[in-house]
Amino acid sequence: MYIADLFCKKKPVVSFEIFPPKPDYPVETIFKTLEHLKKFNPDFISVTYGAGGSNRDRTEIIASKIKNSYGIECLSHLTCVCSSRNDIDDILEYLKQNNIQNILALRGDVPKGYDPKEAFKKYKYAIDLIQHIIEKGSFCIAAAAYPEGHVQSENLIKDIEFLKQKVDAGVDFLITQLFFDNTLFYNFLERARNAGINIPVSAGIMPVFNINQIKRITTLCGASIPTKLAHLFSKYADNPDEFVKAGIEYASEQTLDLLEQGVEGIHFYTMNKPEIIETIIRNCNIAGF
């Protein structure tokens, strides 16, 4: 099933993101996480890539497992950094053979020590990958959206212009980068709709449970930390257990507000921590929990 069709059937569409285990861990270690997430009856689960497609093989294996063993729709991440057209064609063929119809098309980040000119020699932007996938047909395509603008974007106006280009090229739905202030999401959505971007948008929610980790992530992606969240950092800096509880409450409040405002979809960045996601789902009474 195309995930885009789910947005026509229900609201909100609830989904999870997981990432493959590190290379020195067996790929099977992620299956316990999937077993836990499965009981929430998600509409789909996405699987990430590592930098430069470093987990490419594992992403494909896990995506196939989600779709064919667990019977859950899978959104397979696909980056084009450091890739040739033949590389992409091979992946698309694998996905087709494994009944995976949904792709999140991304440019990807340049691996450390790699020449950026070489990394983007074949595909400079995500739109180049999107156009290639469309040429091959038979896929529903998602793209990333940035409520605060892409970290490399000149300004919010340009960011929306580039997003509109991806949508016009054939993207079917959008998933936003994490954000910690819902006003940023609502403002982004207004800009997008005013620009004629009328496809479904899922709001990306990442629970905060590790202060250093979230600071690192926000530095990389350019997401801001609002005063209320920064206060939690200070208050629980020496009490990690209480910070986890506070982080879950913060994400629950974000989610409840989004639900009250009629958001089309909520995409939880699980960080492979299903027990935290379970608490948020129960707090928000999602999917009957």
N, C-alpha and C positions, 0 to 999 in steps of 0.2 A: 504493500500500500504506500502511496505517496503521502508523506507527512503533511504536505500542504492541504490535503483533503480533510485531515482531522480537524483543522481549524474551522471547516464548514459544518462540522458535525457536533462539536462541543466547545465549551468555554468554561474555564481555561484549559488549554492543552498543558499537561504537566510532564516535565521531562527531567532527566538526569544526565550529567556528564561524568564519565570516569576516565582514568588514564591507565595505560598499560604498566605493569610492574617494571622496575629497572631490570636491565639485561642480566644481572647476577641473581635475580629471583625467578623461580619457575613461573611461566605464564599462568599456570593453574591457580596461583594465589589470588588472582582477581575473581575467580569463580565464586568464592565465598561471599565477596562483596555483591556480586550479581544475584546470588541466591537471596540475600537480604533485601536488595532493592526490588526484586521481582514481586515480593508480596504486597508492594504498594500499588501494583498494577499501573506502572507509568505508561504514558502514551508512546514514548520512545526513549531510548538511551543513546547518547553520543559517546564516541571513543576518540580520544585525542591522538595526535602525533607528537613525537619528540622533535627537538630542533633538527632541521634538515632531514626530517623523516627518519630519525634515528630509531624509532620504534615501529617503523612501517609494517614489517612482517607481523609483529604482535598486534598491531591495530587491526589488521585484516583478519587475523585468527579470532580475535575477540569479537569483532563485528559479526563474523559468521556465526559464532557461538550464540550471541544475543538473538540474532534473527532465526537461526535454524534449530537451536536446541531449547532456547527459552521462549521462543514464539513472540518476542517483543520487537517492534520496529526499531531498526538501528539507523542512526545517522553517523556515517563514517566520515571522520575528518580527512581532508586531502589537501596537502600543501604542495606548492609547485616550486619552492625554492630548491635549487640544486638538482632540478629534474629536467629530463629531456622529454620530448613528445612520446617517444617509445616507452619511457618509464611510466608516464601517465596512462598511456594506452594499455599497458600490461595490468596496471591496477584496476582500471575501469573494467577490463575483461574479467578479472578475478571477482570483482564485486558483482558483475552480472551473473557469473557462474554460481555465485553463492546467494542469489536472490536478494541482494542488497540494492535498494532502489533510491536511497537517499544519501546525499553527499553535502557536507559543509565545506565549501570551497574557500581556501585561504591562501594567501601568499606565503606565509611562514617567515620565520626568523632565520637569519644567516648564522650557521654554526660558528663557534669560536675558531679563529684562525683561518677562516675561509674568505677568499676574495669576493666582496659583494658584486663586483662586475661579472665574475664567473657564476656566482650563485643565481643571478637573475638574467643570465644570458638568453635563456629560452622563454622565460615568462617573467615579465617585469612587475606585473600587478596581478591581483586576484582576478580582475576582469578578464585577463588573458586566459587564465585557467577556466573560468566560467564559460567563455566562448568555446573553448576546446571541448569541454564536457557536453555542451549543447550540440556540437557537431556530431558527437557520438550517439546522442539521443538516449531515451529510456531511463532518465534519472530526474528526480526531484532535487532541486538545488537550493541550499540555504547559504546565506552569507552573514558575515559578522557586521554588527552595527555598533557605534561608539557614542553613547550618550554625552560624553565630554569631549568628543572628537578623537580621532586617531592620534597617537602620540607623535606621529610625524606629519600630521596635517597642519597647514598654515593657519587655518581658523575654522570655526564651525560652519560657515557658509560653504567653504570649499569642501569640507568633509561631507556635507549633505549632497553637494553636487556630484562627488565621486560615488556616493552611495546610490544616487539616482541612476547613474550610468550602469552600475551593476544590476540594479533592478530592471532597467530597460533592456539590458542584455539577456535577461531571462531568469533571474533569481525568483524563487517561488515564496520564500519566507525568510525572515531575519531573526537572529538571536543576538541580543546585546551583550557587550562586555559587562563585567561586574560593575556595580555602582552601589554606593552606600547612602545615597540621598535620593529618595524617590522623586523629588522635584526635578532632578536632573533628567530622569527618565521621561517624566511628563512633558518637560520642555523639549526634549529631543523628539518625542512623538509628535508634538505640535509642529515642529519644524519639518519633520518628514512628511506629514500629511499635507502641509501647505506647499511642499515641493512636488506633490503628486505621487508620493510613495504610499501606495494603498494596499500593499500586501501585508499579511499577518506579521506581527512582531512579538517575540517572546522576550520577557525581561529576565536577564541573567542575575541570579542571586548567589552570592558566595558567603556562607557562614564564616565568621571569624572565630578561630579557636586557638591561633598561635600568633602572638604579636609580631615576632620577627618575620615569620613567613608572610603575613599580610602586608607588612611594610615593604618587603622585597617585591612582592607581586605588584603592589600599587606603584612602586618606583618604575618597574619595567613597563607597565601598561598605561601609566599616566592617570589612573583613577585617583580622585581626591578623597581625603579622609575628613569627614565633617567633624565639627566641634564635639558633638555628642559622642561619636565613636572615639575620638582622641581622648576624651575624658575617661572612657573605659580603659584605654591603654594605660593611663596614669594611675587610675584607681586600683587596677588589678595587676600591675607590673610584677609584683612579687607573689602573686597568688594565681598560678595558671589554672587551677581547677575552677576557681570562681570566675575567671575570665572566660572559660569555655561556656559556663552557664549564662554569663552576660552576653556572649556572642550569639548564642542560640536565641536568647530573648530578642536581641536586636534584629536578627534575621527574621524571626517570627513576626515582629512588628512591621518590618518592611513588607513581608509577604501578605499579611492581613490587609494592609493598606492597598496594595496592588489588587487584591481580590475585590475589595470594596469598590475600587474604581473601575472594575470590569476589564482588567487586563486580558489580552487574548491568550497569552501563554506565560508560564513561569518555568524557567530552565535553571535547575539547581546545580551549581558547580560543587559536586560532592566531595572532592579531594579524597575520594575512596574512603570516606568516613560515613557509612550508611546509618550508624546509630545516631549520629547528629542530625542527619536528614530525617530520620524517623521521628525524632522529638519535634522538629519543626512542623512536620506534616500533621502530627497529632495536635500540636498547639493551634494549628490553623484549620483543623477539621477538613483536611483535603482528602478526597477519595474515600470518605467514610470513616477515616481513622480518628 
